[in-house]
Amino acid sequence: MPELIWHDGEIFPPKEARCSCLDRGHLYGDGLFETMRAYSGQAFRLPAHLERLTASADRIHLALPTTDEELQTAVQKTLKESALASAYVRLTVTRGVGGSPSQLNASTPSVIIWVRPLSNYPAELYQKGMSAVLAEARRNEHSLLSNLKTLNYLDNLLARAAAQRAGADEAILLNTSGQLAEAAASNLFIVADGRVLTPPIEAGILPGITRACVLELCAAEGIRFTEAHLDVGQLSAAEEAFLTNSLMEVMPLTSFAGEPIGSGQPGEITKQLQQAYRRLVDEETSA
């Protein structure tokens, strides 16, 4: 059965899964989520995703009803029952049903795992690269929700929708200080003077799992890299740029605000990291 929902210990086809209309995730966006990609039936870097989820839950005073080990088992079980080798996996935790808006501990949290066939990004995007425009929204690096992947995701969705209306693939968000933060659905990297640069966590960005992998790979591949505050001019003047998330992996960014980045083609460092990332995936999921 290719698409399944695991909900608080039981597995259902999506049409049979049910959750309350009074769940705080629906009412207030009170919850967290993780998006993962499965290769050969295994969720890549699952422990890192669960570590981020646990840290985020602590930040918003959400007591997870399961341990990391139990969540890992649930993800693996749902993937196995789906029989999907390549899959999209979303893990959602809400604070559950009940309680007034100010009562953060009045509910029993609910856990949902959604496994479905992966819809790959078109192959031609990796060959020509994505285009991006500057988003109107700003990432608030001072927010209590900064760095968290919460169900309050509308800024991201509106930014990407606006970019697509403008004929671009992605939107680049600044933070409230006017520095580059991240894209609507991905982390941002540029290459300048042969060095890979990416905004630091304190710029208000999500600490992406794929972002961390790329920094590991830069070290392993002998590519110079730095986390640094960046501005729009540095993106426009970059030799290369690329985006990362768990589903797209390493995606070239070849156009910004209607102008080419560098040559307007995927750069050599970007291609090197694409290949290194795929080797890493193969090493970690081939067992």
N, C-alpha and C positions, 0 to 999 in steps of 0.2 A: 504494500500500500504506500504510494509515493509521498503523500502529504498527510502529516499527522500533527496532532496537538497533545502535548503532555500537560495536564492541568492538575496541580496539587496531588500528584501520585497516580493519576489514571490517564490512559492514552485513548484518544478518540479521533475519528475522522473529523475534519474541520466543521462539517455540517452538524455534528452531534455535540460539539463542545459548547459549553454554556458558562457565562459569568454574569454576575449581578449588575444591573444598571446602576446600583448604588455603590459600586466599587469606587474607592477614592481615586483610582487611576483614571476612571471616566470623569468623575466629578471635578477633580482638581489637578489632574496630571501628576498625582502623587505616587511616583514610582520611578523605576530605573529600567534600563534595558541594555543588552549586549547583542551585537550582531557578529556572527561568526561564519566562516566558510569551511565546509567539510570537504576533504579530499580523501578518496579511497575509504569512505565511510567514517573518517575521523575528523573531529572538529580541530582545526589547526590552532595551536597555542591556547587550548581551552583553559589550562591552569592560570595563564596570565589574564584571561578575560574574567575568570572567577575572582582572582585577586583584586582586580579593578572594581568589580561589582561589590565585593565585601567592603573595600575601602570607601566606596561611594555610599553604601548603605550606612556605614558608621557616620559619615558626614551629615546625613539627613535624619539620623536617629531612627532608622528602620531596622528592626531586629529580624534578620533573615530566619525563616522557619526551618531551614535545612542547612547542613554543613556543606562546605565545598566538595567534600567527597561524595555526599549524596547527590548534589547537583551534577557532578561529573558523571556519576552512574546514570542519572536520569537522562542526560543528554545522549550518552552512548547508547542507552536502551532505546530511546526514541529513534535515533539514527539507524540502529540495527533493524528495528521493526519496519522502518520505512523502506529498507533495502536500497537506499540511494547511495551511490558511491560519491557523487558530487552534489552538494546540497547547500542551501541557505538555512542557517540556524539562527533563530532569534530567541533569546532568553529574556523574559519580562518579569519583573517583580513589582507588585503594587502593595500599598499598605493595607489593602483589603476593604471590607465592607464595614461601615459604622463609624461613629464618632463625629463630633463637630469639627469644623475646619481647624480649630486650635488643639484638638486632642490627638496628638501624633501617635500615642501608644494605645488607642482605644480599639484597635482592630487586629485581626489575625492576618498577616500578610499572605498574599496569593502569588503562586509561581506558575508561569506559563512558558512552555517550550514549544516553539513552532518550527517544524522541519518541512521544507518543501523543495522541489527541484530548483536548482540554481539557474537563474537567468543571467548568462554571461554578458558582459559588456561587448559590443560589436568588435570583431577583430580589427576592423579598419581604424577604430579609435586608437588602438595601440600603435598602429602604423603611422597615422597622421598626427595624433595627439589631440587633446581636448582644447577647447577655447573657454575663456572665462571673462567675466566682467566684474566690476566692483559692485558689491551689494550696498543697498541703502542701509540695511540693519548693521548694528555694531555689536561686537562681542563685548560683554561687560566683564572685564577681568576682575572687578571688585565684587561681583555678585557671589552670594553664598553657594550658588549653583555652578560657578565657574569650575571648569575641568570635569564636570559630571555629565554622564549620558542619561539625562532624565527624560520622562515622558513629556516634558514641556519643550516640544521640538518644533513649534510653529515658526519661530524665527528662521530656522534652517530651511523648512519647506517653502516658506514664502520667498526667501532669497533665491533658492534654486529655481522656483517657478518663474520668478521675474527674469532670471538669467536666460531661461529657455524661451521666454517671450521675446527677449532681445536677440535671439538667435545663437546664444552661447550654450555651452554644456554645463558650466559650473559658475558659482558665484564666490568671490573672494571677500571675506569679511575683515574689516579693520576692528581694532578694539577701541575703547573710549579715549585712549591716548593717541589715536591716529596711526598706530603701528599695525603691520600685517599680523593677522591672527591665524586664520585657517579658512578653508573652503567650507561651503554649506554642508558637505557630506564627506569631507576628507581633510587630511593634514597637508600642509603646503611645504614644499622644499624648493629652493633655488640653487643654482650653481653660479658662482662668481669667482673669477681667477682660479678656476679648477677646484674650488672648495665648495662642498655641500653646506648650505646654510638652512636652518629651519627655526621658526620662532620658538622661544622657550615656553615651558608650561605656564610661567607667571604672566605670559601675554594673554592668558584667558582661554587657552586652547584645550581641547580634549587630549589627554595623554594616550594617543592611539597605540594600539598593539602593533599594527604594521609599521607605524612610525618608529617604535622602539626596535623592531626587527631591522629596519633600514639603517638605523644608527649602529647596530651591531655589525651589519654587513659592511658598512663603510670602514669600520675598524678592521674587520677581517680581510677586506679587499685592498687595504692600504690607501683608501680615499680620505683625504683630509675633510674634516667636518667640524662645524661649530653650531651651537645653539645661540642665536643672537636676535636682538630686536631689529626688525627690518621695516623699511617703509615702501610705499608704492613705487617710488622711483627705482629702488633696487630690483623689484620684480620686473619692471619694464626694461631695465638695462641688463637683466641676467643673461648669461650665456645659454642656460637651460633652466627648465623648471619641471617639476613633476608633483603629482598628488598621490596620496596613499590612503587606502582603507582596506578592511579585511576582504571585501568582495572584489574590488578592482585591482588589488595588489599594488603594483607600481605603474601609474598611468602618466605618460608624457603630457605636459601642459605646454602647448606651442603657440598660443595666441592669448593676449590679454588686452582688453579694451579695444579690440579691433586691429591691434598691431602685433606683428610676429615677435615671439620671444627668441632671441638669438637668431638662428638660421630659419626659424619657423618649422623646423623638423625635429623629431626626437633626437636628443643629444647622446653622445657616447657614454657619458657617465650614467645617464638615465638608463640606457640599454644595458650597461654593465650591471646595474643594480636590479633591473628586471630579471636578468638571467640568474644572478646570484640568489634572488628571492625564490625563484622557482626551484633552484637546486636545494635550497633550505627546506622548502615545503616537501620536496621528494624525500629528503633525508629523514624528516620528522614524521612523515605519514606513510612510509612504505613498509613499515614493520607489520 
